Amino acid sequence: MDKLRRPWTDLDVYQERRQRVIERLGGGVLVLPAALPARRSGGAAYTYRQDSDLLYLTGFCEPESVLVSIGAWSSGSSVRGCATRVPAVARGSGLP
């Protein structure tokens, strides 16, 4: 992955960021979905750009992904997920 898509290779940076968010959530829940892929006219796709908040907290650049962070009432945790990719659909969308 290139430096523009994942500027930090040390994954501890993202874990520390998520932990700070969890500490501030209290008993709340944070759900951050990925940005939607954008299309130009004629069906051509723009280069995908992840939502800034999700990228900052996870470094995760996949479309159709989500971060769910649960506050301290459950000892604090984060779960990241991504939709299953179908190779033929991924090729047709222009995404790797």
C-alpha positions in Angstrom: 0.0 0.0 0.0 1.4 3.4 -0.9 2.2 6.2 1.6 -0.8 8.3 0.5 -3.2 5.5 1.5 -1.5 4.4 4.7 1.0 7.1 5.9 1.8 5.2 9.1 3.0 1.6 9.0 3.1 1.3 12.8 -0.3 -0.1 13.7 0.1 0.9 17.3 -0.6 4.5 16.3 -4.1 3.5 15.2 -4.7 1.4 18.3 -3.7 4.3 20.6 -6.1 6.6 18.7 -9.0 4.2 19.0 -8.3 3.8 22.7 -8.5 7.5 23.2 -11.8 7.6 21.5 -13.1 4.7 23.6 -12.1 6.5 26.8 -14.2 9.5 25.7 -17.2 7.5 24.7 -18.2 6.6 28.2 -21.2 4.3 27.8 -21.7 5.2 24.1 -21.1 3.5 20.8 -19.3 5.0 17.8 -20.1 3.6 14.3 -18.0 5.0 11.4 -18.8 3.6 8.0 -16.5 3.9 5.0 -17.0 6.5 2.3 -19.0 5.5 -0.7 -17.3 5.1 -4.0 -18.1 8.0 -6.3 -19.0 7.7 -10.0 -18.4 10.1 -12.8 -20.7 10.4 -15.7 -20.7 7.4 -18.0 -20.2 5.1 -15.0 -16.4 5.7 -14.7 -15.3 5.7 -11.1 -13.3 8.4 -9.3 -10.2 7.2 -7.4 -11.5 5.9 -4.1 -10.8 8.0 -1.0 -11.6 6.7 2.4 -13.5 8.8 5.0 -11.0 10.9 6.9 -12.3 9.9 10.4 -12.2 6.2 9.6 -8.7 6.4 8.0 -7.4 8.4 11.0 -8.6 5.8 13.5 -7.8 2.6 11.5 -5.6 3.2 8.5 -8.0 1.0 6.7 -8.7 2.0 3.0 -11.3 -0.6 1.9 -14.7 0.6 0.7 -17.7 -1.0 2.4 -15.9 -1.2 5.7 -17.0 -0.1 9.1 -15.5 0.6 12.6 -17.6 0.0 15.7 -16.2 1.2 19.0 -17.9 0.4 22.2 -17.3 2.6 25.3 -15.8 1.8 28.6 -18.9 0.2 30.1 -18.0 -3.0 28.3 -14.2 -2.6 29.1 -13.8 -0.8 25.8 -13.4 -2.4 22.4 -13.3 -1.8 18.7 -14.3 -4.0 15.9 -13.4 -3.4 12.2 -15.1 -5.2 9.4 -15.3 -5.3 5.6 -17.7 -6.7 3.1 -16.6 -9.7 1.2 -15.1 -8.7 -2.1 -16.1 -10.5 -5.3 -13.1 -10.5 -7.7 -15.2 -9.9 -10.8 -17.0 -6.9 -9.2 -13.8 -5.5 -7.9 -12.2 -5.6 -11.3 -15.3 -4.0 -12.8 -15.3 -1.2 -10.2 -11.6 -0.3 -10.9 -10.7 -1.0 -7.3 -7.8 -3.4 -6.6 
